[in-house]
Amino acid sequence: MRRVGGTELGYRMLPSVWGLGYATEGAQALVHHAFTELGVDRIVATTMTVNTASRRVMEKAGLSLIRTFFEQWPEPVEGAEHGDMEYVVTRETWARQHDHE
Ligand SMILES: CC(C)(COP(=O)(O)OP(=O)(O)OC[C@H]1O[C@@H](n2cnc3c(N)ncnc32)[C@H](O)[C@@H]1OP(=O)(O)O)[C@@H](O)C(=O)NCCC(=O)NCCS
């Protein structure tokens, strides 16, 4: 399969459908597609530390926390003082997670 390097995962749902599992389902489908169809090697995602829902979506899509970082935002939003988190999964790790399926 052709290798295309890494890519970034991101999502935004309409507030009217929050909490229904759609972000999790969509993120899992995108990760599956990236690794099985696009030949991606590594997927990265970032979110604010205080964004518990987004962090759960990343974890349930198979990504793991690798670092917390702090950026200087020109107009910081509430919670920015807790920083941002970066999550990653490689194709090898994802494949191991799905070995049993
Ligand atoms: C973050 C976002 C994508 C989550 O979408 P969603 O469809 O509501 O997510 P899901 O229903 O798949 O839920 C994912 C997990 O977060 C949890 N969750 C949902 N809303 C939550 C909240 N307000 N606080 C804490 N946890 C929450 C769910 O319980 C679930 O975890 P669980 O399986 O352990 O129970 C959505 O809230 C959103 O679009 N927010 C605005 C934009 C944004 O923050 N985008 C991400 C930027 S990195």
The ligand as a MOL file (V3000), in Angstrom:
LIG
                    3D

  0  0  0     0  0            999 V3000
M  V30 BEGIN CTAB
M  V30 COUNTS 48 50 0 0 0
M  V30 BEGIN ATOM
M  V30 1 C -16.2450 17.1200 21.5510 0
M  V30 2 C -17.4270 16.6560 20.7000 0
M  V30 3 C -16.9520 16.4260 19.2760 0
M  V30 4 C -17.9550 15.3430 21.2970 0
M  V30 5 O -18.9840 14.8920 20.4330 0
M  V30 6 P -20.1240 13.8830 20.9370 0
M  V30 7 O -20.8020 13.3360 19.7310 0
M  V30 8 O -20.9420 14.5640 21.9570 0
M  V30 9 O -19.2430 12.7390 21.6340 0
M  V30 10 P -19.7610 11.3010 22.0490 0
M  V30 11 O -21.2380 11.3040 22.2370 0
M  V30 12 O -19.1580 10.3120 21.0950 0
M  V30 13 O -19.1240 11.1350 23.5050 0
M  V30 14 C -17.7500 10.9430 23.6850 0
M  V30 15 C -17.4660 10.7840 25.1690 0
M  V30 16 O -17.4890 12.0610 25.8080 0
M  V30 17 C -18.3800 12.0300 26.9070 0
M  V30 18 N -19.0030 13.3300 26.9820 0
M  V30 19 C -19.8860 13.8730 26.1140 0
M  V30 20 N -20.1820 15.1380 26.5160 0
M  V30 21 C -19.4730 15.3650 27.6450 0
M  V30 22 C -19.3380 16.4710 28.5210 0
M  V30 23 N -19.9950 17.6070 28.3160 0
M  V30 24 N -18.5200 16.3550 29.5840 0
M  V30 25 C -17.8400 15.2150 29.8140 0
M  V30 26 N -17.8930 14.1150 28.9940 0
M  V30 27 C -18.7210 14.2170 27.9480 0
M  V30 28 C -19.3580 10.9270 26.5840 0
M  V30 29 O -19.9660 10.4370 27.7700 0
M  V30 30 C -18.4420 9.9280 25.9330 0
M  V30 31 O -17.6520 9.2450 26.8780 0
M  V30 32 P -18.0370 7.8000 27.4360 0
M  V30 33 O -18.1460 6.9140 26.2480 0
M  V30 34 O -16.9240 7.4750 28.3450 0
M  V30 35 O -19.3570 7.9300 28.1040 0
M  V30 36 C -18.5710 17.6870 20.7020 0
M  V30 37 O -18.9040 17.9870 22.0360 0
M  V30 38 C -18.2350 18.9660 19.9760 0
M  V30 39 O -18.3470 19.0450 18.7500 0
M  V30 40 N -17.8330 20.0000 20.7170 0
M  V30 41 C -17.5150 21.2970 20.1520 0
M  V30 42 C -16.2910 21.2650 19.2390 0
M  V30 43 C -15.1530 20.5510 19.8530 0
M  V30 44 O -14.8680 20.6400 21.0390 0
M  V30 45 N -14.4700 19.8230 18.9750 0
M  V30 46 C -13.2620 19.1040 19.3430 0
M  V30 47 C -12.1330 20.0400 19.2960 0
M  V30 48 S -10.6470 19.1800 19.6890 0
M  V30 END ATOM
M  V30 BEGIN BOND
M  V30 1 1 1 2
M  V30 2 1 2 3
M  V30 3 1 2 4
M  V30 4 1 2 36
M  V30 5 1 4 5
M  V30 6 1 5 6
M  V30 7 2 6 7
M  V30 8 1 6 8
M  V30 9 1 6 9
M  V30 10 1 9 10
M  V30 11 2 10 11
M  V30 12 1 10 12
M  V30 13 1 10 13
M  V30 14 1 13 14
M  V30 15 1 14 15
M  V30 16 1 15 16
M  V30 17 1 15 30
M  V30 18 1 16 17
M  V30 19 1 17 18
M  V30 20 1 17 28
M  V30 21 1 18 19
M  V30 22 1 18 27
M  V30 23 2 19 20
M  V30 24 1 20 21
M  V30 25 1 21 22
M  V30 26 2 21 27
M  V30 27 1 22 23
M  V30 28 2 22 24
M  V30 29 1 24 25
M  V30 30 2 25 26
M  V30 31 1 26 27
M  V30 32 1 28 29
M  V30 33 1 28 30
M  V30 34 1 30 31
M  V30 35 1 31 32
M  V30 36 2 32 33
M  V30 37 1 32 34
M  V30 38 1 32 35
M  V30 39 1 36 37
M  V30 40 1 36 38
M  V30 41 2 38 39
M  V30 42 1 38 40
M  V30 43 1 40 41
M  V30 44 1 41 42
M  V30 45 1 42 43
M  V30 46 2 43 44
M  V30 47 1 43 45
M  V30 48 1 45 46
M  V30 49 1 46 47
M  V30 50 1 47 48
M  V30 END BOND
M  V30 END CTAB
M  END
